[in-house]
Amino acid sequence: MALKFYESPFHVTETAEVASNMVLRADIIIMIRDIIQHQGWTQQQAANQLCISQPRISDIMNGKIEKFTLDFLVTILDALGFKAHFTFGDINSANIDIRRVKNKSA
């Protein structure tokens, strides 16, 4: 039997469209989690800084991507001082660039 390789673990059980969205949400959650850990914040401190509840921070820290929309995650990145910039090069290429644009609390 030949091995079958997938683009991501999400592509095993989801449609390509759903899996691609999940991959992007997972990547952003990892970034947010890493920023919180780098700051040395407790979950309650992170919740206070980001104006969300501690259980929502717990969901982020535990990688519960199904509980978040891309819109919400981009809002959290904004609260951390990051901006997402979308560039549409041509019909075959586009980029999303996320950079710190201000020294907020992260």
C-alpha positions as CSV (number, residue, x, y, z in Angstrom):
1,M,0.0,0.0,0.0
2,A,1.4,3.4,-1.0
3,L,1.7,6.2,1.6
4,K,-0.5,9.2,1.1
5,F,0.8,12.6,2.2
6,Y,-1.4,15.5,3.1
7,E,-0.7,19.3,3.2
8,S,-1.6,19.4,6.9
9,P,-3.2,17.1,9.4
10,F,-6.5,19.1,8.8
11,H,-6.5,18.0,5.2
12,V,-7.0,14.4,6.3
13,T,-10.5,14.9,7.6
14,E,-11.7,18.3,6.2
15,T,-12.3,19.8,2.8
16,A,-9.4,21.7,1.3
17,E,-11.2,25.1,2.0
18,V,-11.9,24.2,5.7
19,A,-8.5,22.8,6.2
20,S,-6.7,25.9,4.8
21,N,-8.7,28.1,7.2
22,M,-7.8,25.8,10.1
23,V,-4.1,25.9,9.2
24,L,-4.1,29.7,9.2
25,R,-6.0,29.9,12.5
26,A,-3.6,27.4,14.1
27,D,-0.6,29.4,12.9
28,I,-2.0,32.6,14.4
29,I,-2.9,30.9,17.6
30,I,0.6,29.6,17.9
31,M,1.9,33.1,17.4
32,I,-0.4,34.6,20.0
33,R,0.5,31.8,22.5
34,D,4.2,32.4,21.9
35,I,3.8,36.2,22.5
36,I,1.9,35.6,25.7
37,Q,4.6,33.1,26.9
38,H,7.4,35.5,25.9
39,Q,5.8,38.2,28.0
40,G,5.7,35.9,30.9
41,W,2.0,36.7,31.5
42,T,-0.3,34.5,33.5
43,Q,-3.5,33.7,31.7
44,Q,-5.3,36.3,33.8
45,Q,-2.7,38.9,33.0
46,A,-3.0,38.1,29.3
47,A,-6.8,38.3,29.6
48,N,-6.6,41.7,31.3
49,Q,-4.1,43.0,28.7
50,L,-6.2,41.8,25.8
51,C,-9.6,42.6,27.3
52,I,-10.9,39.1,26.9
53,S,-11.8,36.4,29.5
54,Q,-9.3,34.1,31.1
55,P,-11.1,31.0,29.7
56,R,-10.6,32.4,26.2
57,I,-6.9,32.8,26.9
58,S,-6.9,29.2,28.1
59,D,-8.5,28.1,24.8
60,I,-5.7,29.9,22.9
61,M,-3.0,28.4,25.1
62,N,-4.4,25.0,24.6
63,G,-4.7,25.4,20.8
64,K,-8.5,25.1,20.6
65,I,-8.7,26.6,17.1
66,E,-12.3,25.5,16.5
67,K,-13.3,28.2,19.1
68,F,-11.9,31.1,17.1
69,T,-12.6,32.9,13.9
70,L,-9.8,34.5,11.8
71,D,-11.4,37.9,12.5
72,F,-11.2,37.4,16.3
73,L,-7.6,36.3,16.1
74,V,-6.6,39.3,13.9
75,T,-8.2,41.5,16.5
76,I,-6.1,39.9,19.2
77,L,-3.0,40.4,17.1
78,D,-3.9,44.1,16.8
79,A,-4.3,44.3,20.6
80,L,-0.8,42.9,20.8
81,G,0.6,45.6,18.5
82,F,0.7,43.6,15.3
83,K,-1.0,44.4,11.9
84,A,-1.8,42.0,9.2
85,H,-1.2,43.3,5.7
86,F,-2.6,41.5,2.6
87,T,-0.8,42.0,-0.7
88,F,-2.4,40.7,-3.9
89,G,0.4,40.4,-6.5
90,D,-1.5,39.0,-9.4
91,I,-4.0,36.2,-10.1
92,N,-1.4,33.6,-9.0
93,S,0.1,35.1,-5.8
94,A,-0.8,36.9,-2.6
95,N,0.9,37.4,0.7
96,I,-0.1,38.0,4.3
97,D,2.5,39.9,6.3
98,I,2.1,40.2,10.1
99,R,4.4,42.7,11.8
100,R,4.6,44.6,15.0
101,V,3.8,48.2,14.2
102,K,3.7,49.7,17.7
103,N,5.1,48.7,21.0
104,K,1.9,48.0,22.9
105,S,2.4,45.4,25.6
106,A,4.1,42.7,23.6
